[in-house]
Amino acid sequence: MKELEIIKAQFLSNDIDSEDREDNEKLLQEWEQGLIHNELYLSWQNHDITRDIAKKMKESYREFAMQLAENRNLTEKERMSLWAKQDACTFILSITEKDAKGAMQQIQSEIKRAISAT
């Protein structure tokens, strides 16, 4: 992390008083931890298992939507259950997808096409 080293050199230079230097060290540690966390999160998102989970959630979301659209005999309880399952899929996609909003828009388009085809 070349950029972090440059920032460290600026924030921890010899001409900074000891109190500011201490504050800067704490701030730099927080930034460094944040960067490490983000890198780990990104590598987790790119993992094959995570991609498989996201794929399954997309399929499930579409399946639940089609059940809601095609089955007019669902009880209120059944509809609520399907909506809750969709909410769960949406939540999982929000943490597994880099562009969760784009993924949801794509799913909605696929659902509309499937409904139009029936």
C-alpha distance (Angstrom), angle and dihedral (degrees) to the residues before:
residue distance angle dihedral
M1 . . .
K2 3.75 . .
E3 3.80 93.2 .
L4 3.80 91.6 56.2
E5 3.80 90.6 52.8
I6 3.81 90.3 53.1
I7 3.80 90.9 50.2
K8 3.80 90.8 47.5
A9 3.79 90.6 53.4
Q10 3.80 90.3 52.4
F11 3.81 97.4 42.8
L12 3.80 95.2 42.9
S13 3.78 100.6 40.4
N14 3.79 119.0 142.9
D15 3.81 93.9 -110.4
I16 3.84 93.2 65.9
D17 3.81 116.8 98.2
S18 3.81 117.8 -114.2
E19 3.82 96.3 -106.3
D20 3.81 93.6 51.5
R21 3.79 89.9 43.3
E22 3.81 90.8 55.0
D23 3.82 91.2 49.0
N24 3.80 90.2 47.8
E25 3.81 91.8 50.5
K26 3.80 90.7 53.8
L27 3.80 91.3 47.5
L28 3.80 91.9 48.5
Q29 3.81 90.7 50.4
E30 3.81 89.9 52.9
W31 3.81 91.1 49.3
E32 3.78 92.0 47.7
Q33 3.81 91.9 49.8
G34 3.81 89.5 48.7
L35 3.80 91.3 52.0
I36 3.79 92.0 48.5
H37 3.80 90.6 48.3
N38 3.82 91.6 49.8
E39 3.81 92.3 48.8
L40 3.80 91.0 50.3
Y41 3.80 90.7 47.4
L42 3.81 91.6 50.4
S43 3.80 92.2 48.6
W44 3.81 89.0 49.4
Q45 3.81 90.6 51.5
N46 3.81 90.1 52.7
H47 3.80 94.1 50.4
D48 3.82 116.9 115.3
I49 3.80 93.0 -123.9
T50 3.81 91.7 52.2
R51 3.80 90.7 49.7
D52 3.82 89.6 49.8
I53 3.81 90.4 51.3
A54 3.81 91.0 49.8
K55 3.81 90.8 49.1
K56 3.81 91.0 51.2
M57 3.81 91.4 48.4
K58 3.81 91.3 52.2
E59 3.79 91.1 49.9
S60 3.80 92.1 46.9
Y61 3.80 93.0 47.9
R62 3.82 90.4 52.5
E63 3.79 91.3 46.2
F64 3.81 92.3 51.7
A65 3.81 91.2 47.4
M66 3.79 91.4 51.5
Q67 3.81 90.9 49.9
L68 3.80 89.4 52.1
A69 3.81 92.2 47.5
E70 3.79 99.0 43.7
N71 3.79 104.7 36.0
R72 3.80 111.2 70.0
N73 3.81 91.0 172.1
L74 3.80 95.8 69.5
T75 3.77 115.0 125.7
E76 3.78 120.4 -126.6
K77 3.81 88.8 -105.0
E78 3.82 91.7 52.7
R79 3.80 91.8 48.7
M80 3.80 91.1 48.9
S81 3.79 89.6 50.4
L82 3.81 92.5 51.6
W83 3.81 91.5 47.9
A84 3.81 89.8 50.2
K85 3.80 89.6 51.1
Q86 3.80 89.8 50.2
D87 3.80 89.4 50.6
A88 3.80 89.6 52.3
C89 3.81 90.6 50.5
T90 3.81 90.4 49.1
F91 3.79 91.4 51.2
I92 3.80 93.3 49.8
L93 3.80 90.8 47.5
S94 3.81 89.3 50.9
I95 3.80 89.5 62.7
T96 3.80 100.2 34.1
E97 3.81 100.5 44.5
K98 3.79 123.8 72.3
D99 3.81 88.7 -150.4
A100 3.79 103.0 30.2
K101 3.81 93.3 165.5
G102 3.80 91.3 53.2
A103 3.81 91.2 46.8
M104 3.81 90.8 52.4
Q105 3.80 91.7 48.2
Q106 3.80 89.6 52.0
I107 3.81 91.4 49.5
Q108 3.82 90.9 49.3
S109 3.82 90.2 51.4
E110 3.79 91.0 50.3
I111 3.80 90.7 49.5
K112 3.82 91.6 50.5
R113 3.81 90.9 50.1
A114 3.80 91.5 48.6
I115 3.80 92.2 49.5
S116 3.81 91.4 47.9
A117 3.80 90.2 51.1
T118 3.82 93.1 56.0
